[in-house]
Structures are given as C-alpha cells and as structure tokens.
Amino acid sequence: MATSVQGPVILNGMTHRVGPKGQVVIPKDIRDRLGISPGSQVVFSEASGGVLVRPAEGLAGLRGAYGHLDLAGELARARDEDARAEGRRG
C-alpha cells in the first residue's frame, strides 16, 4: 500500500531532464516510498508554480474491489448468448 509523504519533499541537487515526449523519470527512492511501480497510474496537478505527481489511489482501490469478478468473460458470454438468440430468430 502506498504511503503518503508528510509536508514537502525537498531534494537538493536532484535534477532530471525532460525528454522529447515530455517524460521525466521519478527517482527510485520516491517511487518506492509512494508505492509507484511500472504500470501504476499517477495523477498530475499544478501546485505552487510546479507539478505535483501522486499515485492514483482511488483507481487502484476500485480495481481491487472488483478484481475477483470476470467482467470481460461475462460480457463475452452475454454476446455469445445474444448471437445464438439472433440466429434462432433469423
């Protein structure tokens, strides 16, 4: 589970160059503290003349709440059932 950082984090001497696509690498120690891993979703917002990047925890919570359901499988079964019903009528 991600932890929150209390107050501003000041990183002296830690700079990163913005790539041609606007990409910046989040330093590993910050990713580790916040629980951000490859594939994690983050939220960007403007704050005090800078950019705030934080984990999108609300989205992860929903994913976990419904992770046990096979919603894609249920949709595929419903489509197959509809197709069979249409074939019988036609």
MIRO-964843 format. One record per residue (C-alpha): residue in one letter; x, y, z. Coordinates in pm, whole numbers, plus 32768, in hexadecimal, padded with zeros to 4 digits. Each point is the difference from the previous one (the first is absolute). Last residue first. Layout:
REM residues N
+------+------+------+------+
! code !    u !    v !    w !
+------+------+------+------+
!    A !    X !    Y !    Z !
...
+------+------+------+------+
END
This chain:
REM residues 90
+------+------+------+------+
! code !    u !    v !    w !
+------+------+------+------+
!    G ! 72F8 ! 7A0C ! 7114 !
!    R ! 7F69 ! 7FC4 ! 8156 !
!    R ! 80E4 ! 7EDC ! 805B !
!    G ! 8135 ! 80B7 ! 7F87 !
!    E ! 7FA6 ! 8134 ! 80CD !
!    A ! 7FE9 ! 7F2A ! 8139 !
!    R ! 8156 ! 7F65 ! 7FB5 !
!    A ! 8098 ! 815B ! 7FD0 !
!    D ! 7F62 ! 807B ! 8144 !
!    E ! 8091 ! 7ED6 ! 80BF !
!    D ! 8157 ! 803B ! 7F6A !
!    R ! 7FEE ! 8171 ! 8060 !
!    A ! 7F98 ! 7FA7 ! 8163 !
!    R ! 811F ! 7F06 ! 801C !
!    A ! 80FA ! 8108 ! 7F87 !
!    L ! 7F79 ! 80FF ! 80FB !
!    E ! 8016 ! 7F05 ! 811D !
!    G ! 8166 ! 7FAE ! 7F9D !
!    A ! 805F ! 8171 ! 7FFF !
!    L ! 7F5B ! 802C ! 8155 !
!    D ! 80B6 ! 7EDB ! 809F !
!    L ! 7FD5 ! 807F ! 8164 !
!    H ! 8110 ! 7FCF ! 8106 !
!    G ! 80A9 ! 814A ! 7FA2 !
!    Y ! 7ECA ! 80CC ! 8052 !
!    A ! 806D ! 809D ! 8148 !
!    G ! 8171 ! 7FF3 ! 7FA2 !
!    R ! 7FCF ! 80C6 ! 7EC1 !
!    L ! 7F29 ! 80F9 ! 80BC !
!    G ! 8112 ! 803D ! 80FE !
!    A ! 8103 ! 802A ! 7EEF !
!    L ! 7F2E ! 8111 ! 7F61 !
!    G ! 7FDB ! 80BE ! 8146 !
!    E ! 8175 ! 7FE4 ! 8045 !
!    A ! 806E ! 80C3 ! 7ECE !
!    P ! 8164 ! 8024 ! 8084 !
!    R ! 807D ! 8167 ! 8014 !
!    V ! 80B7 ! 80F3 ! 7F1D !
!    L ! 7FF8 ! 8171 ! 805B !
!    V ! 807E ! 80F3 ! 7EFA !
!    G ! 808F ! 8155 ! 8048 !
!    G ! 7F9A ! 816C ! 802F !
!    S ! 7F63 ! 7FBB ! 8151 !
!    A ! 7F40 ! 7ECA ! 7F8C !
!    E ! 7F94 ! 7F8C ! 7EA7 !
!    S ! 7F71 ! 7EA3 ! 7FFE !
!    F ! 806D ! 7EB0 ! 7F77 !
!    V ! 7F5D ! 7EB9 ! 806A !
!    V ! 80BA ! 7EB5 ! 7FF3 !
!    Q ! 7FA6 ! 7EA7 ! 7F80 !
!    S ! 80E1 ! 7EDC ! 8052 !
!    G ! 8074 ! 7F2B ! 7EDA !
!    P ! 8169 ! 7FF5 ! 8075 !
!    S ! 8002 ! 8042 ! 8178 !
!    I ! 7F92 ! 8120 ! 80DC !
!    G ! 7FE8 ! 7F96 ! 816E !
!    L ! 8037 ! 8161 ! 8082 !
!    R ! 8144 ! 7FB5 ! 80BC !
!    D ! 8082 ! 7F21 ! 7EE5 !
!    R ! 7FB1 ! 80FE ! 7EF1 !
!    I ! 80AF ! 8110 ! 80CE !
!    D ! 8139 ! 7F29 ! 8030 !
!    K ! 7FFA ! 7FA4 ! 7E8F !
!    P ! 8003 ! 8164 ! 7F7B !
!    I ! 7ED5 ! 8054 ! 7F23 !
!    V ! 8083 ! 8005 ! 7E9B !
!    V ! 7F82 ! 8122 ! 7F2D !
!    Q ! 7F45 ! 7FE8 ! 7EB5 !
!    G ! 7F99 ! 812E ! 7F33 !
!    K ! 801A ! 7F3E ! 7EB7 !
!    P ! 8157 ! 8093 ! 7FAB !
!    G ! 8083 ! 7FAD ! 815C !
!    V ! 7FF5 ! 80E6 ! 8130 !
!    R ! 8155 ! 8003 ! 80AA !
!    H ! 801A ! 7F9B ! 816A !
!    T ! 8080 ! 80BE ! 812D !
!    M ! 8058 ! 7F8A ! 815D !
!    G ! 80F0 ! 80FC ! 809D !
!    N ! 7F2E ! 8036 ! 8134 !
!    L ! 7EC5 ! 7F32 ! 8016 !
!    I ! 7EF9 ! 80AC ! 80D1 !
!    V ! 7ED0 ! 7F30 ! 804F !
!    P ! 7EE1 ! 80DB ! 806E !
!    G ! 7F2B ! 7FA0 ! 812A !
!    Q ! 7FAA ! 7EA1 ! 8074 !
!    V ! 803C ! 7EFE ! 7EEE !
!    S ! 7EE6 ! 7F0B ! 7FD3 !
!    T ! 8034 ! 7E8B ! 7FFC !
!    A ! 7F92 ! 7F1E ! 7EE9 !
!    M ! 7F84 ! 7EA4 ! 8054 !
+------+------+------+------+
END
